[in-house]
Amino acid sequence: MTSNLLSKYEKILNNILSLFILQGLNYILPLITVPYLVRILGPKNYGVIIFANAFITYFQIITDYGFNMSATRNISINKGNSEKLNKIFSSVMVIKFILTIVGFVCLLILVFSINFFKGDYKVYIFAYGTVIGNSLFSIWFFQGVEQMKYITIINIIGKTFFTLLTLLFVKNPSDYLTVIYLNSISYILIGTISLFIIFNKFKIKFVKCTYDIIKKELKDGWYIFTTSFLTTILTTTGTFILGLFGNKEIVGYYGAMDKIVKLMVSMFSPITQAIFPHVVDIFKKSFYDGEKEVIKFAKIVMTFTTIMCIIVFLFNKNIIYFLYGNKYNDYSYILKYMTPWMFLSILNNFIGAQYLIGSGNGKYYSKAFIICAITTLILFFILIKAMSFKAIIIGSNLGELMLTLVMIYYIKFRIKNNSSLL
């Protein structure tokens, strides 16, 4: 029985194990660079970087267009057919290239026509390099062919490059523009390496893209794109709004805490990345079996998530003192009160990405996000002037909770009651 179970999940376990081993450096490096930058640049200049990254994230989401899920699913389904893989890859890259160009033109218009952005125009233009690199980095392809180790290896190369050059060239608060520049170069580097591997290791070729193929990829990615864009509202817009209505120093304090929260949540990405193609395959054969598989993995992961959240809640001051020193200790409660968001964010990956998208019901994931994003934005704007970054904490937690409840509602009353889906 045990040997059969191990055999069944051997590929997934190998993927998870290799990703965790390799991801070790991916987690260690930010724990070096973030505290270093926070201390060297100070809250104000670090806040400039955090705000710029929040702004540029919108362009990244547009160029991604949901392909990290929709294209992953299409690659996974057709991974044995090289002709279809070439068509999918080519059409997705063409779309991403067009969106990247359009996005840069829009960025230039915004930066040079709005006084708020004009003062730091170099920051935003240099930061757009991360969008270019992100477009080149075809994570969705590696996930679809279940070769996620390449994602980690490439990320390690990029982050090592960024870390070493940061420690070498960033020496005082005025070097914040250098940080932006180095970050963009590292993104472009990893994007270029990923294409080299795809073309040489997997023998993928660019082929002529027909209108029908491009239309199909756009259609498949639409619901996930809207979801991803709205996810940004739940995870990034808080920082952006804080920068608009507050000052860069406050953004720096909040951003320093937020970096830790996002890093802890990302520690579970090797598991979710590894099981998604597997879950898609199970759902193709049987809806009920796919559902059981998602629940099985969710129980295991959420047990560890609960333990992590309890540790962060109880020892937030110790964590902040160790990473950032006394200067940021008064803001450690941000980390403490973001633990509900951390828990729900990981849980919602199983409900939304693994269950709804994996079963081909991404439209419900999108609808749930629309409701929650609107609610979160309303809370942000109502509370921001009176409560500053506390409004972001409250809005983020309540928005994520509503997302959980709405998705559960759709699963129980829309999907399970629709016999055609079963």
C-alpha positions in Angstrom: 0.0 0.0 0.0 2.8 2.4 1.0 4.9 1.5 -2.0 1.9 2.1 -4.3 1.3 5.5 -2.7 4.9 6.5 -3.1 4.9 5.4 -6.7 1.7 7.4 -7.4 3.2 10.6 -6.1 6.9 10.0 -6.9 7.1 12.7 -9.6 5.3 15.2 -7.4 7.4 14.5 -4.4 10.6 14.7 -6.4 9.4 18.1 -7.8 8.5 19.4 -4.4 11.8 18.1 -2.8 14.0 19.5 -5.5 12.2 22.8 -5.4 12.5 23.1 -1.7 16.2 22.2 -1.7 16.9 24.7 -4.5 14.5 27.3 -3.2 16.5 27.4 0.0 18.9 29.9 -1.6 15.9 31.8 -3.0 14.7 32.3 0.5 18.0 33.1 2.0 19.0 35.7 -0.5 16.0 38.0 0.2 16.7 37.6 3.9 20.1 39.2 3.1 19.1 41.9 0.6 15.9 43.1 2.2 17.3 43.8 5.7 20.4 45.3 4.1 18.5 47.7 1.9 16.1 48.6 4.7 19.0 49.6 7.0 21.2 51.3 4.3 18.5 53.2 2.4 16.3 54.1 5.3 12.5 54.1 5.4 12.1 57.1 3.0 14.2 55.9 0.1 13.3 52.3 0.6 9.7 53.5 0.4 10.4 55.0 -3.0 11.5 51.5 -4.2 8.5 49.8 -2.7 6.1 52.3 -4.2 7.7 52.0 -7.7 7.5 48.2 -7.5 3.9 48.4 -6.5 3.2 50.7 -9.5 5.1 48.5 -12.0 3.3 45.4 -10.7 0.2 46.5 -12.6 2.1 46.3 -15.9 3.5 42.9 -15.0 0.0 41.6 -14.4 -1.1 42.9 -17.8 1.8 41.3 -19.6 1.3 38.1 -17.8 -2.4 38.1 -18.9 -3.2 35.0 -16.7 -0.8 32.8 -18.7 0.9 31.5 -15.6 -2.3 29.5 -15.1 -4.1 29.2 -18.4 -1.0 28.5 -20.5 0.3 26.1 -17.8 -2.9 24.2 -18.1 -2.7 24.1 -21.9 0.9 23.1 -21.9 0.2 20.3 -19.3 -2.7 18.9 -21.4 -0.6 18.9 -24.6 2.9 18.2 -23.2 3.2 15.1 -25.4 2.5 16.9 -28.6 5.5 19.0 -29.8 3.5 20.6 -32.6 0.9 22.0 -30.2 3.6 23.0 -27.7 5.3 25.1 -30.4 2.0 26.8 -31.3 1.0 27.5 -27.7 4.5 28.8 -26.8 4.7 31.0 -29.9 1.2 32.5 -29.5 1.7 33.3 -25.8 5.1 35.0 -26.4 3.7 37.1 -29.3 0.8 38.3 -27.1 3.2 39.1 -24.2 5.6 41.0 -26.5 2.7 43.2 -27.8 1.4 43.8 -24.3 4.9 44.7 -23.1 5.3 47.4 -25.8 1.9 48.8 -25.2 2.5 48.9 -21.5 5.8 50.8 -21.9 4.1 53.4 -24.0 1.3 53.8 -21.4 4.0 54.1 -18.7 5.7 57.0 -20.5 2.4 58.8 -21.0 1.6 58.5 -17.3 5.0 59.4 -16.0 5.5 62.5 -18.1 1.9 63.8 -17.9 1.3 63.4 -14.1 3.3 65.6 -11.8 3.2 63.0 -9.0 5.2 60.6 -11.1 7.3 63.1 -13.1 9.7 63.8 -10.2 10.9 60.2 -10.0 10.5 59.4 -13.7 13.9 57.6 -13.9 12.8 55.2 -11.1 9.7 54.1 -13.0 11.4 53.8 -16.4 14.3 51.7 -14.9 11.8 49.6 -13.0 10.0 48.7 -16.2 12.9 46.4 -16.9 11.3 43.9 -14.5 8.3 43.8 -16.7 10.5 43.0 -19.8 12.3 40.3 -17.9 9.1 38.9 -16.4 7.6 38.6 -19.9 10.6 36.7 -21.1 10.7 34.3 -18.1 8.2 31.6 -19.2 7.4 30.1 -15.8 4.1 28.8 -17.3 6.0 26.5 -19.7 8.2 24.9 -17.0 5.2 24.4 -14.8 3.2 22.8 -17.7 5.9 20.3 -18.5 6.4 19.6 -14.8 10.0 20.7 -14.8 9.8 23.3 -12.1 13.4 22.9 -11.0 14.4 25.1 -13.9 12.3 27.9 -12.4 14.2 27.7 -9.2 17.7 27.4 -10.8 17.1 30.4 -13.0 15.7 32.4 -10.0 18.7 31.6 -8.0 21.0 32.9 -10.7 19.1 36.1 -11.0 18.8 36.7 -7.2 22.5 35.8 -6.6 23.5 38.3 -9.3 21.2 41.0 -7.7 22.4 40.2 -4.2 26.1 40.3 -5.0 25.9 43.6 -7.0 23.6 45.1 -4.3 26.2 44.5 -1.6 28.9 45.7 -3.9 27.4 49.0 -5.2 24.7 50.1 -2.7 26.5 51.8 0.1 24.4 54.9 1.1 20.8 56.2 0.9 21.3 57.9 -2.4 21.9 54.6 -4.1 18.2 53.7 -4.3 18.2 54.3 -8.1 21.0 51.7 -8.4 18.8 49.2 -6.6 16.1 49.7 -9.2 18.5 49.4 -12.1 20.2 46.2 -10.7 16.8 44.6 -10.1 15.7 45.2 -13.7 18.9 43.8 -15.1 18.6 40.6 -13.0 15.0 40.1 -14.2 16.1 40.5 -17.9 19.0 38.1 -17.2 16.7 35.3 -15.9 14.2 35.8 -18.7 17.0 35.4 -21.3 18.3 32.3 -19.6 14.8 30.7 -19.5 14.4 31.2 -23.3 17.8 29.6 -23.9 16.8 26.5 -21.9 13.4 26.3 -23.6 14.9 26.5 -27.1 17.8 24.1 -26.4 16.7 21.7 -23.7 13.0 21.3 -24.8 13.6 22.0 -28.5 10.7 24.5 -28.7 10.6 26.5 -31.9 8.8 29.7 -32.9 6.1 29.0 -35.4 3.7 31.1 -37.3 0.7 32.0 -35.1 -2.7 32.0 -36.7 -5.5 34.4 -35.5 -7.5 31.4 -34.1 -4.6 30.2 -31.9 -3.9 33.7 -30.5 -7.7 34.2 -30.0 -7.9 30.9 -28.1 -5.0 31.8 -25.8 -6.5 35.2 -25.1 -9.9 33.6 -24.3 -8.3 30.9 -22.1 -6.4 33.5 -20.1 -9.1 36.1 -19.8 -10.8 34.9 -16.6 -7.4 34.3 -15.0 -6.1 37.6 -16.1 -9.0 39.4 -14.5 -8.4 37.3 -11.4 -4.7 38.1 -11.4 -5.3 41.8 -11.9 -7.7 41.8 -9.0 -5.3 39.8 -6.9 -3.0 42.8 -7.3 -5.7 44.9 -5.8 -5.8 42.6 -2.8 -2.0 42.4 -2.4 -0.3 45.5 -3.9 -2.8 48.3 -4.3 -2.8 48.9 -0.6 0.9 49.9 -0.8 0.2 52.0 -3.9 -2.7 53.9 -2.3 -0.6 54.3 0.9 2.0 56.0 -1.3 -0.6 58.3 -2.9 -2.2 59.5 0.3 0.7 59.1 2.7 4.5 59.7 2.4 7.3 57.5 1.2 8.6 56.9 4.8 5.4 55.3 5.9 5.5 53.2 2.7 9.0 52.1 3.7 7.9 51.0 7.2 4.9 49.1 5.9 6.8 47.7 2.9 9.5 46.3 5.1 6.9 44.3 7.0 5.0 43.3 3.9 8.2 41.9 2.4 8.4 39.3 5.2 4.7 38.4 4.9 5.0 37.8 1.1 8.2 35.9 1.6 6.6 33.5 4.1 3.6 32.9 1.8 6.0 32.3 -1.1 7.7 29.5 0.8 4.7 27.3 -0.1 4.9 28.0 -3.8 7.1 24.9 -4.5 4.2 22.7 -3.3 1.4 24.6 -5.2 3.5 24.8 -8.3 4.3 21.1 -8.2 0.8 19.8 -7.6 -1.1 22.0 -10.1 -0.4 20.1 -13.3 -1.1 16.8 -11.4 -4.4 18.2 -10.2 -5.3 19.2 -13.7 -4.6 15.7 -15.0 -6.8 14.2 -12.2 -9.7 16.6 -12.9 -9.6 15.7 -16.6 -10.3 12.1 -15.7 -12.8 12.6 -12.8 -14.2 15.7 -11.1 -14.7 13.9 -7.8 -11.2 12.4 -7.8 -9.8 15.8 -8.6 -11.7 17.3 -5.7 -10.5 14.6 -3.3 -6.9 15.2 -4.4 -7.1 19.0 -3.8 -8.6 18.4 -0.3 -5.9 15.8 0.5 -3.0 18.2 -0.3 -4.8 21.2 1.3 -5.1 19.4 4.7 -1.3 18.7 4.8 -0.3 22.2 3.7 -2.7 24.1 5.9 -1.4 22.2 9.0 2.0 23.7 8.4 0.5 27.1 7.5 -1.3 27.2 10.8 2.0 26.5 12.7 3.8 29.2 10.8 1.1 31.8 11.4 1.1 31.0 15.2 4.8 31.4 15.4 4.7 34.8 13.5 1.8 36.0 15.7 3.6 35.2 18.9 7.2 36.2 18.0 6.7 39.1 15.6 8.8 41.5 17.6 11.7 39.0 17.8 11.5 38.5 14.0 11.6 42.2 13.2 14.4 43.0 15.7 16.5 40.2 14.2 16.0 41.3 10.6 15.7 45.1 10.8 16.9 46.2 14.2 15.3 48.5 16.8 14.3 51.2 14.3 11.4 49.1 12.9 10.4 47.4 16.1 7.5 49.8 16.7 5.9 48.5 13.5 6.2 44.8 14.2 2.4 44.6 14.9 1.9 44.9 11.2 3.4 41.5 10.8 1.4 40.2 13.7 -2.0 41.3 12.3 -1.2 40.2 8.8 -1.2 36.5 9.9 -4.9 36.0 9.0 -4.1 37.2 5.4 -1.1 34.8 5.3 -3.3 31.9 6.3 -6.2 32.8 4.0 -3.9 33.5 1.0 -2.5 30.0 1.1 -5.9 28.5 1.7 -7.3 30.4 -1.3 -4.7 29.0 -3.6 -6.2 25.6 -3.0 -9.8 26.7 -3.3 -9.2 29.0 -6.3 -6.2 28.0 -8.3 -6.1 24.2 -7.6 -9.8 23.6 -7.3 -11.6 26.1 -9.5 -9.0 26.7 -12.2 -7.8 23.1 -12.1 -11.3 21.8 -12.7 -11.9 24.3 -15.6 -14.1 26.6 -13.6 -11.8 29.7 -13.6 -14.8 32.0 -14.3 -16.0 31.5 -10.8 -12.6 32.3 -9.4 -12.7 35.6 -11.5 -16.2 36.5 -10.3 -15.3 35.9 -6.7 -12.3 38.2 -7.1 -14.4 41.0 -8.6 -16.6 41.0 -5.5 -13.7 40.9 -3.1 -11.5 43.4 -5.0 -14.4 46.0 -5.0 -15.0 45.5 -1.3 -11.3 45.8 -0.5 -10.9 49.0 -2.5 -13.9 50.6 -0.8 -12.4 49.7 2.6 -9.0 51.2 1.5 -10.4 54.5 0.4 -12.8 54.9 3.3 -10.2 54.1 6.0 -6.9 55.3 4.5 -7.0 59.0 5.6 -8.1 58.2 9.1 -6.1 55.1 9.7 -3.0 55.2 7.4 -1.5 51.8 6.9 -3.9 50.2 9.4 -6.5 50.6 6.8 -4.4 48.4 4.5 -4.2 45.7 7.1 -7.9 45.7 7.8 -8.9 45.9 4.2 -6.5 43.1 3.1 -7.7 40.7 5.8 -11.4 41.3 5.2 -11.0 41.1 1.5 -9.2 37.8 1.6 -11.8 36.4 4.0 -14.6 37.5 1.7 -12.8 35.8 -1.2 -12.7 32.5 0.7 -16.4 32.7 1.5 -17.5 33.7 -2.0 -15.5 30.9 -3.6 -16.9 28.3 -1.2 -20.4 29.6 -2.0 -19.7 29.1 -5.8 -18.4 25.6 -5.2 -21.3 24.5 -3.1 -24.2 26.2 -4.9 -23.1 26.6 -8.5 -20.6 23.9 -9.4 -21.8 21.0 -7.4 -25.4 21.7 -8.3 -24.5 21.7 -12.0 -24.6 18.1 -13.0 -22.9 18.8 -16.4 -19.7 19.6 -14.5 -19.7 16.4 -12.7 
